[in-house]
Amino acid sequence: MTRSYDRFTDLLRAIYDRRLNGPPVLRADDAFPGQQRFLAAWPGLRDEALRVAGVIGHVPRFHELMAAQVDISSNDARDWRMFVLKAYGVPIPENLARCPLLRDLLTETPEVLSAAFSFLAPHKHIPEHRGPFRGVLRYYLGLSVPTDGAGRPDTELIIDGQSYRIGDGQGLLWDDTFRHEVRHHSEHWRIALLLDVRRNGLPADLAVLTRVLTATAAAAVRVQRALHPGHFGVR
């Protein structure tokens, strides 16, 4: 399954890469103006994420949600847990009910296709990898990020060889098809909000392909929920 997934995503990236140029990190105010809602609400979002963290042992690991990601999620026996509230446009009602502030923000920001709280265990390393396709952009909002002795955020997001340290209440919009990795150096958990945002300004054919791909992924999520109703929830 992992090899088939890799071949498919390699093909997708090649299709988009032939038509799109752009930097790894983008101006969020231009490409995702809705970020301002999330930035303004970050203390409340942190509170909701911390309540979820209170049952962290019951939040799924990433590879338990998506087996094809086992190489980057289960690589070092340190947890990367994901509390998914929306996946490819499909809401996860039982998780949204735990986070009413984030639920309302997602309702107000329909360009956000997926949303999840991301929890990294102490010293977790997510190896270098690439996202599947350029039809969406990734937005990272720091919610509870430990700091080092110099007061810097103690988690590095390394994108295309450049290190970014995103602290509490800070956001970054980027193209996750560029090679990237995460190095979390702290003894404490790191919590961030990850959003996948529909990319605007695509050529017409790529816009159609993006809609087809996201609709297909949404259908797969619905099937998975029908077969395993508690798949995305707290276990």
Backbone as JSON, one array per atom type, in Angstrom:
{
  "sequence": "MTRSYDRFTDLLRAIYDRRLNGPPVLRADDAFPGQQRFLAAWPGLRDEALRVAGVIGHVPRFHELMAAQVDISSNDARDWRMFVLKAYGVPIPENLARCPLLRDLLTETPEVLSAAFSFLAPHKHIPEHRGPFRGVLRYYLGLSVPTDGAGRPDTELIIDGQSYRIGDGQGLLWDDTFRHEVRHHSEHWRIALLLDVRRNGLPADLAVLTRVLTATAAAAVRVQRALHPGHFGVR",
  "N": [[0.83, -1.21, 0.0], [1.93, 1.28, 0.8], [3.92, 1.67, -1.15], [2.36, 1.89, -3.48], [0.91, 4.18, -2.82], [3.02, 6.03, -2.71], [3.9, 6.01, -5.39], [1.65, 7.02, -6.65], [1.39, 9.6, -5.5], [3.81, 10.71, -6.33], [3.33, 10.89, -9.08], [1.19, 12.73, -9.08], [2.45, 15.03, -8.01], [4.28, 15.53, -10.05], [2.58, 16.24, -12.17], [1.43, 18.67, -11.23], [3.76, 20.15, -10.72], [4.79, 20.69, -13.22], [3.31, 22.78, -14.08], [3.09, 24.73, -12.15], [4.77, 27.32, -10.42], [6.49, 28.57, -7.59], [7.27, 29.87, -4.3], [8.47, 28.04, -1.36], [7.38, 29.03, 1.05], [4.65, 31.13, 1.72], [2.99, 34.35, 1.55], [0.69, 34.69, 3.96], [-1.37, 36.56, 4.29], [-2.03, 37.23, 1.72], [-2.6, 34.77, 0.35], [-4.18, 33.36, 2.09], [-6.26, 34.93, 3.59], [-8.11, 34.41, 5.57], [-6.71, 33.53, 7.72], [-6.49, 35.42, 9.73], [-8.66, 35.22, 11.44], [-8.07, 32.92, 12.88], [-5.61, 33.56, 14.05], [-6.39, 35.64, 15.75], [-7.93, 34.27, 17.52], [-6.29, 32.53, 18.87], [-5.54, 32.06, 21.67], [-7.9, 30.93, 22.79], [-8.17, 28.71, 21.13], [-5.89, 27.34, 21.87], [-6.63, 26.65, 24.5], [-8.72, 24.85, 23.98], [-7.28, 22.85, 22.65], [-5.57, 22.04, 24.7], [-7.36, 20.87, 26.45], [-8.05, 18.63, 24.98], [-5.55, 17.47, 25.04], [-5.51, 16.51, 27.58], [-6.48, 13.97, 27.45], [-4.59, 12.6, 26.01], [-3.48, 10.07, 25.57], [-5.5, 8.69, 24.35], [-5.89, 9.8, 21.94], [-5.6, 9.35, 18.46], [-2.61, 8.04, 16.92], [-0.79, 9.34, 14.11], [-0.23, 7.49, 12.04], [-2.08, 5.57, 12.62], [-4.37, 6.64, 11.71], [-3.79, 7.03, 9.05], [-2.4, 4.72, 7.3], [-0.46, 4.72, 5.33], [1.39, 6.59, 6.11], [3.15, 5.57, 7.93], [5.95, 5.46, 7.93], [6.86, 8.02, 8.54], [5.54, 8.65, 10.83], [5.79, 6.62, 12.76], [8.47, 6.27, 13.14], [10.42, 6.57, 15.15], [9.53, 5.62, 17.55], [8.34, 7.55, 19.08], [5.6, 9.6, 19.89], [3.4, 10.95, 17.44], [0.55, 12.46, 17.46], [-2.77, 12.94, 16.25], [-5.57, 14.96, 16.26], [-8.28, 15.02, 14.56], [-10.49, 17.29, 13.08], [-11.75, 18.01, 10.79], [-11.76, 16.64, 7.57], [-10.69, 16.79, 4.4], [-12.89, 18.36, 3.73], [-14.9, 17.0, 5.03], [-16.7, 17.06, 7.94], [-15.93, 16.11, 11.33], [-18.06, 15.28, 13.52], [-18.14, 14.46, 16.28], [-15.66, 15.22, 17.24], [-15.57, 17.95, 16.66], [-17.53, 18.79, 18.42], [-16.21, 18.82, 20.82], [-14.71, 21.08, 20.58], [-15.81, 23.9, 20.34], [-15.14, 26.56, 19.62], [-13.19, 26.32, 17.58], [-14.77, 24.86, 15.81], [-16.68, 26.83, 15.09], [-15.03, 28.7, 13.82], [-14.14, 27.23, 11.62], [-16.52, 26.91, 10.25], [-16.92, 29.53, 9.45], [-14.89, 29.8, 7.65], [-14.71, 28.49, 4.91], [-12.85, 27.76, 3.01], [-10.95, 26.25, 4.24], [-10.06, 23.02, 4.12], [-9.23, 20.82, 5.63], [-8.6, 20.15, 9.08], [-6.72, 19.92, 12.05], [-5.6, 19.22, 15.37], [-2.26, 18.95, 16.2], [-0.08, 16.91, 17.93], [3.05, 16.63, 19.27], [5.23, 14.4, 20.76], [7.79, 14.59, 23.37], [10.96, 15.23, 21.97], [10.34, 14.2, 19.48], [10.94, 13.31, 16.11], [10.07, 14.08, 12.89], [10.67, 12.65, 9.92], [12.24, 13.82, 6.84], [10.03, 14.56, 4.19], [7.46, 14.75, 1.62], [4.45, 16.5, 0.81], [1.34, 15.4, -0.79], [0.13, 16.78, -3.07], [-0.17, 19.91, -4.95], [-2.51, 21.31, -4.82], [-3.55, 22.19, -2.46], [-2.68, 24.23, 0.38], [-0.63, 24.34, 3.3], [-1.28, 25.41, 6.55], [0.17, 26.46, 9.52], [-0.25, 26.87, 12.89], [1.06, 27.89, 15.85], [0.32, 26.72, 19.09], [0.86, 25.66, 21.69], [3.88, 25.78, 22.32], [6.9, 24.69, 23.43], [9.77, 26.46, 24.76], [13.31, 27.08, 24.28], [16.44, 27.43, 26.13], [17.22, 29.95, 25.36], [14.91, 31.21, 24.9], [13.71, 30.74, 22.49], [11.29, 29.24, 20.24], [11.12, 25.74, 20.61], [10.86, 23.9, 18.63], [11.66, 22.92, 15.41], [10.65, 23.58, 12.18], [11.58, 22.5, 9.22], [11.88, 23.56, 6.07], [12.49, 22.97, 2.77], [15.2, 23.09, 3.3], [15.43, 25.32, 4.96], [15.21, 26.57, 8.23], [12.46, 27.06, 10.39], [11.07, 28.52, 13.24], [8.25, 28.41, 14.93], [6.31, 30.09, 17.12], [4.03, 30.34, 19.97], [0.85, 31.47, 19.01], [1.72, 32.28, 16.53], [1.79, 32.1, 12.95], [2.26, 30.19, 9.9], [2.24, 29.89, 6.43], [2.54, 27.5, 3.93], [3.88, 25.53, 1.22], [3.47, 22.26, 1.17], [4.49, 20.38, -0.52], [7.12, 20.81, -0.98], [10.22, 19.53, 0.19], [10.34, 18.63, 3.59], [10.79, 18.6, 7.16], [10.37, 17.87, 10.68], [11.77, 18.79, 13.72], [11.63, 18.26, 17.01], [12.78, 19.47, 19.92], [12.34, 19.54, 22.64], [11.64, 18.59, 26.11], [9.0, 18.54, 26.55], [5.55, 18.3, 25.43], [4.6, 19.42, 22.16], [2.12, 21.49, 20.74], [0.17, 22.18, 17.94], [-1.97, 23.82, 15.55], [-3.03, 22.5, 12.54], [-3.9, 23.35, 9.31], [-5.38, 22.62, 6.18], [-5.59, 24.35, 3.26], [-7.58, 25.46, 0.58], [-6.07, 26.05, -2.52], [-5.85, 29.03, -4.3], [-6.16, 30.53, -7.6], [-5.29, 28.62, -9.43], [-4.46, 27.14, -12.64], [-7.12, 26.43, -14.96], [-7.51, 23.68, -15.61], [-6.03, 22.39, -13.63], [-7.39, 23.27, -11.41], [-9.81, 21.92, -11.72], [-8.86, 19.29, -11.53], [-7.96, 19.34, -8.89], [-10.38, 19.66, -7.5], [-11.57, 17.22, -8.14], [-9.79, 15.41, -6.93], [-9.93, 16.14, -4.21], [-12.63, 15.65, -3.73], [-12.71, 12.91, -4.15], [-11.03, 12.05, -2.08], [-12.58, 12.93, 0.07], [-14.81, 11.28, -0.22], [-13.62, 8.83, 0.38], [-13.03, 9.24, 3.08], [-15.63, 9.39, 4.12], [-16.54, 6.79, 3.62], [-14.75, 5.37, 5.22], [-15.51, 6.31, 7.74], [-18.09, 5.32, 7.84], [-17.62, 2.59, 7.91], [-15.99, 2.35, 10.14], [-16.93, 3.9, 12.66], [-15.79, 5.26, 14.89], [-13.25, 5.99, 14.11], [-11.73, 8.42, 13.83], [-12.0, 9.55, 16.27], [-11.61, 10.2, 19.87], [-10.19, 7.55, 21.65]],
  "CA": [[0.0, 0.0, 0.0], [2.78, 2.46, 0.87], [4.56, 1.87, -2.45], [1.35, 2.38, -4.41], [0.65, 5.58, -2.44], [4.17, 6.83, -3.11], [3.9, 6.16, -6.84], [0.53, 7.89, -7.02], [1.7, 10.98, -5.12], [4.88, 11.17, -7.22], [2.68, 11.27, -10.32], [0.45, 13.97, -8.85], [3.39, 16.15, -7.87], [4.85, 15.81, -11.38], [1.56, 16.95, -12.95], [1.32, 20.04, -10.74], [5.04, 20.84, -10.8], [5.01, 21.14, -14.6], [2.48, 23.96, -14.36], [3.11, 25.71, -11.06], [6.02, 27.77, -9.8], [6.21, 29.36, -6.4], [8.19, 29.62, -3.19], [7.96, 27.11, -0.35], [6.61, 29.75, 2.07], [3.85, 32.15, 1.05], [2.37, 35.38, 2.39], [-0.65, 34.22, 4.33], [-2.37, 37.61, 4.1], [-2.43, 37.21, 0.31], [-3.11, 33.47, -0.1], [-5.13, 32.82, 3.07], [-6.63, 36.03, 4.49], [-8.87, 33.89, 6.7], [-5.82, 33.24, 8.86], [-6.63, 36.41, 10.79], [-9.62, 34.71, 12.42], [-7.4, 31.93, 13.73], [-4.61, 34.27, 14.85], [-7.07, 36.4, 16.8], [-8.57, 33.34, 18.47], [-5.36, 31.45, 19.25], [-5.57, 31.61, 23.09], [-9.02, 30.02, 22.98], [-7.84, 27.46, 20.45], [-4.94, 26.62, 22.75], [-7.37, 26.06, 25.61], [-9.43, 23.66, 23.48], [-6.28, 21.81, 22.38], [-5.07, 21.54, 25.97], [-8.37, 19.95, 26.99], [-7.85, 17.37, 24.26], [-4.29, 16.89, 25.52], [-5.78, 15.84, 28.84], [-6.74, 12.55, 27.16], [-3.7, 12.4, 24.87], [-3.26, 8.65, 25.32], [-6.62, 8.15, 23.58], [-5.91, 10.46, 20.63], [-4.9, 8.44, 17.54], [-1.34, 8.37, 16.25], [-1.06, 9.68, 12.71], [-0.24, 6.3, 11.19], [-3.3, 4.82, 12.89], [-5.38, 7.26, 10.87], [-3.37, 6.89, 7.66], [-1.34, 3.72, 7.37], [0.61, 5.03, 4.37], [2.33, 7.52, 6.72], [3.83, 4.92, 9.05], [7.39, 5.73, 7.91], [7.18, 9.31, 9.16], [4.84, 8.77, 12.1], [6.22, 5.6, 13.72], [9.88, 6.05, 12.81], [11.34, 6.64, 16.28], [8.81, 5.17, 18.74], [7.85, 8.72, 19.8], [4.26, 9.82, 19.36], [2.8, 12.06, 16.72], [-0.89, 12.19, 17.56], [-3.56, 13.9, 15.48], [-6.99, 15.06, 16.59], [-8.82, 15.56, 13.3], [-11.82, 17.88, 13.22], [-12.3, 18.1, 9.45], [-10.85, 15.95, 6.66], [-11.08, 16.97, 3.0], [-14.24, 18.93, 3.71], [-15.84, 16.18, 5.81], [-16.59, 17.35, 9.37], [-15.94, 15.0, 12.29], [-18.92, 15.94, 14.5], [-17.83, 14.17, 17.68], [-14.48, 15.99, 17.61], [-15.96, 19.35, 16.64], [-18.31, 19.07, 19.62], [-15.26, 19.09, 21.91], [-13.95, 22.3, 20.3], [-16.8, 24.77, 19.71], [-14.52, 27.75, 19.02], [-12.62, 25.92, 16.3], [-15.91, 24.51, 14.96], [-17.27, 28.04, 14.53], [-14.07, 29.3, 12.89], [-14.15, 26.45, 10.39], [-17.77, 27.24, 9.55], [-16.74, 30.86, 8.86], [-13.74, 29.79, 6.75], [-14.94, 27.25, 4.15], [-11.68, 27.38, 2.2], [-10.18, 25.27, 5.0], [-10.57, 21.69, 3.79], [-8.89, 19.89, 6.7], [-8.12, 20.81, 10.29], [-6.35, 18.96, 13.09], [-4.6, 19.54, 16.37], [-1.1, 18.07, 16.06], [0.62, 16.77, 19.21], [4.34, 15.97, 19.16], [5.83, 13.99, 22.03], [9.16, 15.07, 23.55], [12.06, 14.78, 21.09], [9.86, 13.57, 18.26], [11.49, 13.74, 14.82], [9.33, 13.67, 11.69], [11.7, 12.68, 8.87], [11.97, 14.58, 5.63], [9.03, 13.98, 3.3], [6.75, 15.73, 0.82], [3.01, 16.34, 0.73], [0.94, 14.7, -2.02], [-0.13, 17.57, -4.28], [-0.09, 21.35, -4.72], [-3.83, 21.93, -4.87], [-3.83, 22.77, -1.15], [-1.56, 24.78, 1.12], [-0.64, 23.98, 4.71], [-1.13, 26.52, 7.51], [0.65, 25.97, 10.82], [-0.44, 27.86, 13.95], [1.58, 27.43, 17.14], [-0.62, 26.89, 20.2], [1.59, 25.42, 22.94], [5.2, 25.42, 21.81], [7.93, 24.92, 24.44], [10.91, 27.29, 24.35], [14.61, 26.62, 24.76], [17.06, 28.29, 27.12], [17.35, 31.3, 24.82], [13.57, 31.74, 24.7], [13.23, 30.46, 21.13], [10.48, 28.03, 20.11], [12.04, 24.59, 20.63], [10.51, 23.01, 17.53], [12.08, 23.42, 14.1], [10.03, 23.13, 10.95], [12.62, 22.73, 8.22], [11.23, 23.52, 4.76], [13.41, 23.23, 1.66], [16.5, 23.4, 3.89], [15.37, 26.52, 5.8], [14.6, 26.3, 9.53], [11.49, 28.02, 10.91], [10.65, 28.26, 14.61], [6.95, 29.06, 15.02], [5.92, 30.09, 18.51], [2.62, 30.46, 20.33], [0.15, 32.57, 18.37], [2.34, 32.63, 15.25], [1.37, 31.23, 11.87], [3.08, 30.07, 8.7], [1.57, 29.25, 5.3], [3.6, 26.95, 3.11], [3.57, 24.5, 0.24], [4.1, 21.09, 1.8], [5.12, 19.48, -1.5], [8.57, 20.96, -0.81], [10.75, 18.63, 1.22], [10.3, 19.25, 4.92], [10.86, 17.72, 8.33], [10.15, 18.55, 11.96], [12.62, 18.35, 14.84], [11.14, 18.78, 18.28], [13.92, 19.26, 20.81], [11.97, 19.77, 24.03], [11.16, 17.52, 27.0], [7.55, 18.72, 26.71], [4.76, 18.15, 24.2], [4.3, 20.59, 21.33], [0.78, 21.46, 20.16], [-0.07, 23.14, 16.86], [-3.14, 23.62, 14.7], [-2.69, 22.36, 11.13], [-5.02, 23.55, 8.39], [-5.15, 22.51, 4.75], [-6.37, 25.44, 2.68], [-7.7, 25.39, -0.88], [-5.16, 26.97, -3.2], [-6.5, 29.83, -5.31], [-5.37, 30.96, -8.75], [-4.78, 27.51, -10.22], [-4.98, 27.01, -14.0], [-8.45, 25.83, -14.94], [-7.47, 22.22, -15.59], [-5.56, 21.94, -12.31], [-8.48, 23.53, -10.46], [-10.74, 20.79, -11.86], [-8.2, 18.1, -10.97], [-7.96, 19.5, -7.43], [-11.74, 19.36, -7.0], [-11.78, 15.77, -8.26], [-8.97, 14.72, -5.93], [-10.47, 16.38, -2.86], [-13.92, 14.95, -3.63], [-12.4, 11.48, -4.0], [-10.54, 11.86, -0.71], [-13.73, 13.09, 0.97], [-15.61, 10.05, -0.3], [-12.9, 7.79, 1.12], [-13.23, 9.53, 4.5], [-17.01, 9.01, 4.48], [-16.59, 5.33, 3.66], [-14.01, 4.94, 6.41], [-16.33, 6.6, 8.92], [-19.22, 4.4, 7.83], [-17.14, 1.26, 8.3], [-15.36, 2.44, 11.46], [-17.46, 5.2, 13.11], [-14.94, 5.94, 15.87], [-11.88, 5.98, 13.62], [-11.04, 9.69, 14.05], [-12.33, 10.08, 17.58], [-10.86, 9.82, 21.05], [-10.42, 6.13, 21.83]],
  "C": [[0.86, 1.26, 0.0], [3.45, 2.73, -0.47], [3.58, 2.41, -3.47], [1.03, 3.85, -4.11], [1.79, 6.47, -2.9], [4.19, 7.06, -4.62], [2.81, 7.13, -7.29], [0.85, 9.35, -6.69], [2.86, 11.54, -5.95], [4.29, 11.64, -8.55], [1.93, 12.59, -10.17], [1.38, 15.17, -8.76], [3.97, 16.53, -9.23], [3.86, 16.6, -12.23], [1.48, 18.42, -12.53], [2.63, 20.81, -10.94], [5.33, 21.36, -12.21], [4.32, 22.47, -14.88], [2.61, 25.07, -13.33], [4.54, 26.04, -10.64], [5.64, 28.58, -8.58], [7.15, 28.99, -5.3], [7.63, 28.6, -2.21], [7.09, 27.77, 0.71], [5.93, 30.94, 1.4], [3.36, 33.19, 2.07], [0.94, 34.98, 2.69], [-1.71, 35.29, 4.09], [-2.87, 37.65, 2.66], [-3.16, 35.92, -0.05], [-4.14, 32.88, 0.85], [-5.52, 33.93, 4.06], [-7.44, 35.57, 5.69], [-8.03, 33.54, 7.9], [-6.05, 34.19, 10.02], [-7.63, 35.97, 11.84], [-8.94, 33.78, 13.41], [-6.34, 32.58, 14.61], [-5.28, 35.0, 16.01], [-7.6, 35.49, 17.89], [-7.59, 32.36, 19.08], [-5.38, 31.1, 20.74], [-6.72, 30.65, 23.37], [-8.81, 28.69, 22.29], [-6.85, 26.65, 21.26], [-5.67, 25.95, 23.89], [-8.11, 24.81, 25.17], [-8.45, 22.52, 23.23], [-5.74, 21.22, 23.68], [-6.08, 20.61, 26.64], [-8.28, 18.6, 26.28], [-6.59, 16.68, 24.76], [-4.48, 16.17, 26.85], [-6.11, 14.36, 28.67], [-5.82, 12.1, 26.02], [-3.47, 10.92, 24.56], [-4.37, 8.0, 24.51], [-6.77, 8.83, 22.22], [-5.11, 9.6, 19.65], [-3.53, 8.96, 17.1], [-1.63, 8.55, 14.76], [-1.14, 8.43, 11.84], [-1.41, 5.38, 11.48], [-4.47, 5.38, 12.09], [-5.08, 7.04, 9.39], [-2.16, 5.98, 7.61], [-0.18, 4.02, 6.43], [1.67, 5.95, 4.96], [3.13, 6.9, 7.85], [5.31, 5.27, 9.09], [7.76, 7.04, 8.58], [6.52, 9.48, 10.52], [5.39, 7.84, 13.17], [7.7, 5.3, 13.58], [10.77, 5.94, 14.03], [10.69, 6.26, 17.61], [8.39, 6.34, 19.64], [6.57, 9.19, 19.11], [4.13, 11.09, 18.54], [1.32, 11.76, 16.66], [-1.68, 13.32, 16.91], [-5.02, 13.82, 15.89], [-7.65, 15.79, 15.44], [-10.24, 16.06, 13.52], [-12.53, 18.0, 11.87], [-11.29, 17.46, 8.51], [-11.39, 16.04, 5.24], [-12.53, 17.44, 2.88], [-15.26, 18.17, 4.51], [-15.68, 16.51, 7.29], [-16.62, 16.07, 10.2], [-16.74, 15.49, 13.51], [-18.52, 15.7, 15.95], [-16.59, 14.94, 18.16], [-14.78, 17.49, 17.62], [-16.75, 19.73, 17.89], [-17.41, 19.38, 20.82], [-14.61, 20.47, 21.77], [-14.87, 23.32, 19.62], [-16.21, 26.02, 19.07], [-13.95, 27.4, 17.65], [-13.74, 25.52, 15.33], [-16.49, 25.76, 14.29], [-16.32, 28.71, 13.53], [-14.04, 28.54, 11.57], [-15.42, 26.71, 9.58], [-17.63, 28.57, 8.82], [-15.66, 30.88, 7.78], [-13.81, 28.53, 5.88], [-13.78, 26.84, 3.26], [-10.74, 26.42, 2.93], [-10.81, 23.89, 4.77], [-10.33, 20.68, 4.9], [-8.35, 20.68, 7.88], [-7.83, 19.75, 11.35], [-5.45, 19.62, 14.11], [-3.49, 18.49, 16.25], [-0.31, 18.09, 17.36], [1.93, 16.0, 18.99], [4.89, 15.66, 20.54], [7.24, 14.55, 22.16], [10.14, 14.39, 22.61], [11.59, 14.01, 19.86], [10.55, 14.17, 17.03], [10.61, 13.19, 13.72], [10.3, 13.77, 10.53], [11.26, 13.48, 7.65], [11.0, 13.83, 4.71], [8.4, 15.1, 2.5], [5.25, 15.44, 0.88], [2.6, 15.84, -0.64], [0.71, 15.57, -3.24], [-0.32, 19.05, -3.93], [-1.43, 22.05, -4.81], [-4.27, 22.53, -3.54], [-2.53, 23.31, -0.56], [-1.73, 24.42, 2.59], [-0.42, 25.24, 5.56], [-0.85, 25.94, 8.88], [0.49, 27.11, 11.82], [0.05, 27.27, 15.27], [0.59, 27.73, 18.26], [0.05, 26.7, 21.55], [2.95, 24.86, 22.55], [6.24, 25.7, 22.88], [9.06, 25.78, 23.86], [12.2, 26.72, 24.93], [15.2, 27.63, 25.74], [17.22, 29.73, 26.68], [15.98, 31.93, 24.55], [13.02, 31.52, 23.3], [12.28, 29.27, 21.15], [11.38, 26.82, 19.88], [11.63, 23.51, 19.63], [10.94, 23.66, 16.23], [11.25, 22.76, 13.01], [11.0, 23.5, 9.83], [12.0, 22.48, 6.84], [12.25, 23.9, 3.7], [14.77, 23.71, 2.2], [16.54, 24.6, 4.81], [14.62, 26.21, 7.09], [13.67, 27.43, 9.95], [11.1, 27.57, 12.31], [9.39, 29.08, 14.86], [6.46, 28.94, 16.45], [4.42, 30.21, 18.72], [2.0, 31.68, 19.64], [0.76, 33.03, 17.07], [1.94, 31.62, 14.19], [2.34, 31.23, 10.71], [2.27, 29.33, 7.65], [2.63, 28.77, 4.33], [3.08, 25.84, 2.21], [4.27, 23.22, 0.69], [4.57, 20.05, 0.78], [6.63, 19.71, -1.57], [9.03, 20.02, 0.31], [10.79, 19.34, 2.57], [10.39, 18.17, 5.98], [10.61, 18.55, 9.57], [11.07, 17.93, 13.0], [12.16, 19.05, 16.11], [12.16, 18.44, 19.36], [13.56, 19.22, 22.29], [11.62, 18.48, 24.78], [9.63, 17.56, 27.15], [6.85, 18.54, 25.36], [4.64, 19.49, 23.48], [2.93, 20.42, 20.71], [0.66, 22.55, 19.11], [-1.4, 22.82, 16.2], [-2.65, 23.56, 13.25], [-3.96, 22.48, 10.3], [-4.55, 23.29, 6.97], [-6.14, 23.43, 4.06], [-6.4, 25.29, 1.16], [-6.82, 26.46, -1.53], [-5.9, 27.7, -4.31], [-5.57, 30.1, -6.49], [-4.76, 29.84, -9.57], [-5.25, 27.63, -11.67], [-6.26, 26.18, -13.99], [-8.41, 24.31, -14.85], [-6.99, 21.69, -14.24], [-6.61, 22.21, -11.24], [-9.51, 22.39, -10.51], [-10.14, 19.54, -11.24], [-8.2, 18.16, -9.44], [-9.32, 19.18, -6.85], [-12.02, 17.87, -7.07], [-11.03, 15.03, -7.16], [-9.53, 14.91, -4.53], [-11.82, 15.69, -2.68], [-13.7, 13.45, -3.45], [-11.91, 11.18, -2.58], [-11.67, 11.98, 0.3], [-14.6, 11.85, 0.96], [-14.95, 8.92, 0.47], [-13.05, 7.99, 2.62], [-14.62, 9.1, 4.94], [-17.16, 7.49, 4.56], [-15.91, 4.81, 4.92], [-14.83, 5.17, 7.67], [-17.54, 5.67, 8.99], [-18.81, 3.02, 8.31], [-16.6, 1.25, 9.72], [-15.76, 3.79, 12.08], [-16.55, 5.95, 14.07], [-13.51, 6.15, 15.42], [-11.11, 7.25, 13.97], [-11.19, 10.21, 15.48], [-11.36, 9.68, 18.68], [-11.21, 8.39, 21.4], [-10.35, 5.72, 23.3]]
}
